Amino acid sequence: MDYNTISNAMQDEILDIKSEILKYLESDIPLIEKVSRYIIDAPSKKIRPLLVAIIGKALNLDKHKSYKLAVIIEFIHTATLLHDDVVDLSGKRRGKDTVNKVWGNEASVLVGDFLYSRSFEVMVELKDMEIMKILASATNTIAKGEVLQLMYVDQVETSVDQYLKVIQYKTATLFEALCECTAVLANGNDNLRKNLKMYGRNIGLAFQISDDVLDYTADSEEQIGKNIGDDLSGGKITMPFIYAYENSSDKQKKVLRDIIQNRKIEDFMVLRDIIFETNSIEFTQNKAYEFVVKAKNNLKVLEDKEVSNLLNFLADFSINRKK
């Protein structure tokens, strides 16, 4: 089974969700719609709305509720991307120039704000206070994760636990929230809700760790859809760097400190060589696999084995993807 097999199996749902997304992007301000469509239409796996659709199908969730939740999640995610690219001074996203590069930082931030606020308008339509509570908490946690990551910029002695807290807040929180919300909307019991929530957290952690590995293993910018070495340029301390620093010689540590402090992209290959010499990639990949195993264990509560197999595959895909 590959990702296209799953995507094809859920094609009707994906098309319906896309229609819902486009409906909620409509605005009497042309620039809002133009910028929003630009980033949402960019090539991507749309793994978050796909997860909502798959879990919703397994739990016999009303499609209208499922699609609205998928829209909410995609809008929150897209808003964070727009804001991230401004903070990180990124120039490429999903293989295209970033919104801030094309239209400027002001448009990127303000359209991100529009998508955030629009997501809450859609939440109100669901008429479920528990959903509002979960997603309000999630957006707050994501913001805290952004600030936490900012605190660790250039901090070469950042620990693995500190890094995991950042990515749990920044990335895994939205996966966690979407899985739990789907269970809540389907009136799932507490055990189902808890396990799906943890499935989301574990797959989100695995997904982000794998993404950080790709920054060092990708063969081209086209493969990862962004500029190679973006983490270095932004002074981001990710797990491959952390393990390399902890297991390098004193001489290598000095080189790594200088590279992070200077943030020169021409030093990227030196950094990459040290990361490979210290077996940091293997360590990081193994860590991601640990979360995949946990995610699969969380799925034992699902009675629908066909859907369980799809979600097991998505867990594997989170660490085996090449872009």
VOGU-3710 file (C-alpha; in Angstrom, 3 decimals, decimal comma):
1> mdyntisnam> 0,000/0,000/0,000  1,241/3,500/-0,801  -0,063/6,994/-0,054  -1,810/7,233/-3,418  -3,772/4,054/-2,621  -5,191/5,683/0,504  -5,773/8,980/-1,264  -7,643/7,198/-4,067  -9,733/5,215/-1,567  -10,843/8,470/0,034
11> qdeildikse> -11,106/10,455/-3,208  -14,783/11,375/-2,835  -14,233/12,645/0,695  -11,119/14,601/-0,326  -12,987/16,329/-3,165  -15,881/17,180/-0,848  -13,485/18,627/1,740  -11,759/20,697/-0,941  -15,127/22,116/-1,983  -15,854/23,023/1,637
21> ilkylesdip> -12,444/24,682/1,977  -13,010/26,791/-1,138  -16,471/27,782/0,077  -15,102/29,121/3,352  -12,283/30,951/1,575  -14,744/33,195/-0,226  -14,291/36,820/0,747  -15,303/40,262/-0,441  -11,612/41,200/-0,121  -9,941/39,816/-3,284
31> liekvsryii> -6,427/39,668/-1,781  -7,602/37,425/1,064  -9,039/34,854/-1,302  -6,089/35,076/-3,692  -3,437/34,576/-1,006  -5,407/31,863/0,812  -5,937/29,864/-2,364  -2,269/30,282/-3,283  -1,030/28,402/-0,229  -3,909/25,940/0,193
41> dapskkirpl> -3,772/24,926/-3,483  -0,012/24,325/-3,281  1,018/20,669/-3,662  0,813/18,876/-0,307  -0,330/15,552/1,124  -3,204/17,176/3,081  -2,597/14,518/5,707  -4,556/16,337/8,433  -7,925/16,617/6,632  -7,357/13,108/5,286
51> lvaiigkaln> -7,010/11,843/8,860  -10,286/13,520/9,823  -12,022/11,894/6,852  -10,649/8,414/7,578  -11,415/8,464/11,306  -14,804/10,043/10,661  -15,627/7,245/8,246  -14,573/4,617/10,799  -16,824/6,141/13,458  -19,785/6,739/11,110
61> ldkhksykla> -19,540/10,470/11,736  -21,978/12,654/9,804  -20,087/13,834/6,710  -21,091/17,475/7,109  -19,565/17,561/10,597  -16,483/15,682/9,400  -15,910/18,088/6,518  -16,348/21,176/8,704  -13,794/19,805/11,154  -11,387/19,121/8,274
71> viiefihtat> -11,782/22,746/7,127  -11,104/24,032/10,637  -7,954/21,953/10,981  -6,635/22,905/7,549  -7,250/26,615/8,197  -5,485/26,526/11,573  -2,563/24,636/10,037  -2,309/27,022/7,077  -2,449/30,050/9,366  0,501/28,701/11,366
81> llhddvvdls> 2,462/28,162/8,133  1,856/31,758/7,047  3,018/33,088/10,397  5,955/30,639/10,592  7,311/31,752/7,239  7,407/35,361/8,409  9,147/34,475/11,673  11,612/32,151/9,917  12,181/34,471/6,938  11,436/31,480/4,706
91> gkrrgkdtvn> 11,444/31,853/0,936  9,974/28,535/-0,172  7,054/26,407/1,034  5,533/23,330/-0,622  7,786/23,872/-3,613  6,562/27,437/-4,243  7,680/30,903/-3,186  6,232/31,688/0,224  3,361/34,152/0,597  5,617/36,593/2,430
101> kvwgneasvl> 8,086/36,483/-0,462  5,372/37,123/-3,064  3,084/39,573/-1,241  5,147/40,663/1,769  5,096/39,992/5,504  2,033/42,145/6,100  -0,196/40,103/3,781  1,161/36,833/5,158  0,416/37,744/8,786  -2,978/39,297/8,100
111> vgdflysrsf> -4,258/36,492/5,878  -3,029/34,056/8,528  -5,161/35,989/11,026  -8,126/35,746/8,646  -7,784/31,956/8,431  -7,497/31,636/12,217  -10,639/33,701/12,765  -12,476/31,919/9,959  -11,676/28,584/11,587  -13,437/29,743/14,753
121> evmvelkdme> -16,457/30,840/12,740  -16,695/27,295/11,362  -16,278/25,897/14,901  -19,354/27,846/15,990  -21,337/26,154/13,201  -20,596/22,768/14,787  -22,494/23,937/17,909  -20,363/21,848/20,263  -18,690/23,526/23,243  -16,371/20,571/23,831
131> imkilasatn> -14,966/21,004/20,318  -14,519/24,731/20,969  -12,700/23,926/24,208  -10,324/21,417/22,585  -9,479/23,603/19,593  -9,166/26,828/21,577  -6,698/25,051/23,855  -4,874/23,591/20,839  -4,366/26,956/19,134  -3,074/28,412/22,390
141> tiakgevlql> -0,669/25,495/22,836  0,604/25,859/19,261  1,359/29,533/19,944  3,223/28,572/23,115  5,231/26,089/21,071  6,236/28,821/18,643  7,488/31,000/21,512  9,263/28,045/23,114  11,055/27,292/19,857  12,099/30,934/19,635
151> myvdqvetsv> 13,670/30,643/23,098  15,840/27,741/21,927  17,090/29,382/18,714  20,909/29,127/18,577  20,951/27,252/21,931  23,303/24,381/21,059  22,845/22,666/24,427  19,105/22,208/23,956  18,140/18,734/25,207  16,101/16,054/23,457
161> dqylkviqyk> 13,329/16,506/26,036  13,199/20,255/25,384  13,051/19,620/21,641  10,253/17,051/22,071  8,238/19,530/24,110  8,559/22,112/21,324  7,373/19,760/18,592  4,630/18,303/20,765  3,269/21,811/21,234  3,929/23,089/17,707
171> tatlfealce> 3,096/20,090/15,540  1,637/17,159/17,462  -1,013/19,279/19,208  -3,032/19,790/16,027  -2,864/16,083/15,114  -3,927/15,287/18,671  -6,822/17,755/18,568  -8,178/16,631/15,188  -8,254/12,976/16,246  -9,897/13,731/19,583
181> ctavlangnd> -12,429/16,109/18,024  -13,472/13,482/15,482  -14,139/11,041/18,338  -16,092/13,687/20,274  -18,284/14,580/17,285  -18,988/10,869/16,752  -19,973/10,479/20,425  -17,142/8,021/21,048  -16,569/6,700/24,558  -13,779/7,966/26,814
191> nlrknlkmyg> -11,419/5,099/25,948  -11,819/5,677/22,206  -11,354/9,404/22,641  -8,205/8,969/24,755  -6,576/6,483/22,371  -7,331/8,469/19,235  -5,989/11,580/20,923  -2,746/9,754/21,746  -2,593/8,299/18,224  -2,677/11,871/16,944
201> rniglafqis> 0,029/12,989/19,343  2,314/10,070/18,481  1,896/10,329/14,720  2,430/14,106/14,973  5,699/13,641/16,850  6,886/11,017/14,370  5,901/13,263/11,455  7,861/16,270/12,740  10,943/14,273/13,709  10,961/12,749/10,229
211> ddvldytads> 10,574/16,218/8,714  13,633/17,399/10,637  15,610/14,422/9,322  14,672/15,326/5,745  16,349/18,704/6,182  19,646/16,787/6,251  18,925/13,788/4,007  17,008/15,355/1,084  18,790/15,327/-2,262  17,127/18,475/-3,564
221> eeqigknigd> 14,903/21,396/-2,614  12,217/19,988/-4,913  12,118/16,847/-2,763  11,234/18,659/0,472  9,468/21,674/-1,017  11,619/24,201/0,842  15,172/25,460/0,843  17,700/22,918/2,062  19,347/24,205/5,219  16,353/26,272/6,339
231> dlsggkitmp> 16,753/24,976/9,889  20,366/26,144/9,924  19,431/29,552/8,515  16,850/29,983/11,241  19,126/28,769/14,027  16,682/25,939/14,797  17,986/23,183/17,036  16,403/19,897/15,983  16,984/16,311/17,095  19,664/15,446/14,488
241> fiyayenssd> 21,719/18,430/15,668  21,105/17,720/19,373  22,308/14,121/19,166  25,297/15,111/17,011  26,340/17,802/19,483  25,982/15,472/22,472  28,102/12,788/20,781  30,769/14,852/19,043  34,369/15,588/20,025  35,341/18,888/21,649
251> kqkkvlrdii> 36,705/20,022/18,304  33,457/19,148/16,538  31,426/20,875/19,260  33,290/24,113/18,606  32,627/23,786/14,877  28,916/23,148/15,531  28,649/26,160/17,863  30,296/28,400/15,282  28,041/27,121/12,504  24,863/27,766/14,490
261> qnrkiedfmv> 25,985/31,202/15,634  27,029/32,297/12,137  24,070/30,681/10,322  25,900/30,657/6,991  24,291/28,344/4,461  27,711/27,593/2,962  28,533/25,765/6,225  25,598/23,402/5,785  27,640/20,563/4,273  30,118/20,710/7,174
271> lrdiifetns> 27,194/20,470/9,598  25,673/17,641/7,573  28,933/15,685/7,595  29,206/15,857/11,398  25,593/14,767/11,769  26,250/11,705/9,634  29,592/10,949/11,318  27,894/10,817/14,734  25,117/8,482/13,485  22,608/11,151/14,433
281> ieftqnkaye> 20,277/10,350/11,550  19,959/6,707/12,618  19,298/7,726/16,230  16,647/10,248/15,172  14,913/7,821/12,837  14,776/5,228/15,614  13,196/7,800/17,915  10,538/8,552/15,315  9,860/4,814/14,947  9,222/4,547/18,700
291> fvvkaknnlk> 6,342/6,987/18,332  4,970/5,071/15,342  4,859/1,898/17,447  2,970/3,789/20,158  0,547/5,209/17,575  -0,237/1,735/16,244  -0,932/0,463/19,751  -3,461/3,264/20,192  -5,434/1,943/17,212  -6,356/-1,351/18,890
301> vledkevsnl> -9,574/0,306/20,108  -10,895/0,592/16,532  -13,268/-2,148/15,454  -13,077/-1,333/11,739  -9,956/-3,241/10,684  -9,919/-1,803/7,171  -9,743/1,734/8,539  -7,279/0,625/11,221  -5,009/-0,640/8,432  -5,225/2,746/6,679
311> lnfladfsin> -4,273/4,568/9,877  -1,451/2,106/10,528  -0,135/2,880/7,077  -0,315/6,631/7,714  1,727/6,069/10,866  4,372/4,281/8,785  4,134/6,931/6,085  4,945/9,646/8,629  8,495/8,299/8,896  9,003/6,639/5,511
321> rkk> 8,030/9,565/3,309  10,669/11,136/1,100  9,139/14,615/1,031
//
